[in-house]
């Protein structure tokens, strides 16, 4: 049970004795219950905790917000989500939370090795990097310290993994992407090795058998590898290079207000001078439809 004082910084005077408690459904605020106002207060019962809510009234067929969104904490306390004058910088990685952590597919890169060799059979292979743990739905950007040059580069899937990987890129010391002829074992008809180098993070490789599969590049001449970029199976909601993004916050006038626009040049977005303490949403205006509200706490996005 919570009691809301409707006199606190309301957006507008309440014209109805019935008000609604709303949650965000990824596109808009949707009423989930209602209450009657008594002396400009309203009581809502059986409220779930750890959820962001908004109080609204119905006017001319539309939900009109009353005051700021608020978080009902797991301890049962109300925390207003109202942006303040303290400015912060934000590093944003995603526009929607990664729900795949419980999906067993996201453990398939555990133990996978990125190898380099000067022999086609990789008999003298050097391990440049080993992925450990489940994947997080984002790009990985791994520096490589070796000064040795190699003609063959590959990702070798871990045990029982079917060599699941969606995109793989190698870069030289000059920052340029290393290009070569695609090589590797055969995959399922819908998951060929060419998918790993097609620039589409939603397509990937899947070996016909669980073990012994790999995908890679044969180069014209040996080169030094300075960096590896890769992404496993994912939902397409990470920040993607080349996409246009817009960051909004919920303002005092009861609507989303644009804070800034950026074209991604890396797989994170940096916004400076952002009012802190508020509720935010990041939109990819190039593609995609999923987006979720978040707060920014201790340098990280916290999804609601």
Secondary structure, DSSP 8 states (H G I E B T S, - for coil): -EEEETTSS-SS----SEEEEEEE-SSSEEEEEEEEEETTEEEE-S--SSEEEEEEEEETTEEEE-S--EEE-TTS-EEE----S-EEEEEE-BSS---GGGSGGGGTTTT-EEEEESSTT-TT-EEEEE--S---SS-EEEE-----EEEEEEEE--TTSTT-BSEEEEE-TTS-B---EEEE--B-TTS-GGGGGSS-TT--B-BSSSSS-EEEEEEEEEEE--EEEEE-S--S-B--TT-EEEEEEE-TTSSEEEEEEEE-SSSSEEEEEEESSS-EEEEESSS------EEEETTEEEE-
